[in-house]
Amino acid sequence: MDTEFVIGGPGNGGGVEFRDLNAYLSLFYWNGTSWVPYPITYSFGISTGEYAVNVYVLPIGPSTAELVVGHNNYQKLGG
């Protein structure tokens, strides 16, 4: 299963640079009986041409992260 939650530019390989950002994101899936966090998550995606600059990802729980302004940090978050 490959699912990505992308914060990026408007399309066509475009990017965006953040000067102000405070967001909470969670990625869960329905397993047939309940919503569960993805078993393995990363702070980046590879199936898109769009990108974001100046986004620091803070893991705060299973498949949940806080995004703030800072140097991009590409990492495995869970699993």
C-alpha positions in Angstrom: 0.0 0.0 0.0 1.5 3.3 -1.1 -0.3 6.4 0.1 1.2 9.9 0.3 0.0 13.1 2.0 1.9 15.8 0.2 2.5 19.4 1.1 3.8 20.9 -2.1 3.5 23.3 -5.0 0.5 23.9 -7.2 1.3 21.2 -9.8 3.5 20.6 -12.8 6.6 20.1 -10.6 6.1 23.4 -8.8 7.3 24.1 -5.3 6.4 26.3 -2.3 8.7 27.8 0.3 7.1 28.3 3.7 7.8 31.4 5.9 5.0 30.6 8.4 3.6 27.1 9.1 2.0 25.3 12.0 0.0 22.2 10.9 -0.9 18.8 12.3 -1.3 15.9 9.9 -2.4 12.3 10.5 -2.6 9.5 8.0 -4.9 6.5 8.9 -6.6 3.8 6.9 -9.8 1.7 7.4 -8.9 -1.9 8.0 -12.5 -3.1 7.8 -13.4 -2.6 11.4 -11.5 0.6 12.6 -9.2 3.4 11.6 -5.6 2.5 12.2 -2.3 4.3 11.7 -0.1 3.3 8.8 2.5 0.8 10.0 5.4 2.6 8.3 5.5 6.4 7.7 8.1 8.9 6.4 8.4 12.7 6.4 8.7 12.8 2.6 7.0 11.3 -0.5 8.5 10.1 -3.8 5.5 9.8 -6.1 5.1 13.5 -6.8 7.0 16.1 -8.7 5.9 18.9 -6.4 7.9 19.9 -3.4 8.0 22.1 -0.3 11.0 24.0 1.2 11.5 25.0 4.8 9.2 22.4 6.4 10.4 20.7 9.6 8.4 17.5 10.6 8.0 16.6 14.3 6.6 13.1 15.0 4.1 13.3 17.8 2.3 9.9 17.6 1.6 7.0 15.3 1.2 8.3 11.8 0.8 11.9 13.2 3.2 14.8 12.9 3.4 18.5 13.5 4.8 20.6 10.6 6.6 23.9 11.4 9.0 26.2 9.6 12.6 24.9 9.6 15.1 22.9 7.6 13.6 20.0 5.7 14.3 16.8 7.6 13.7 13.6 5.6 13.2 10.7 8.0 11.4 7.6 8.8 8.7 8.5 11.4 7.3 5.2 12.4 7.4 1.5 11.8 
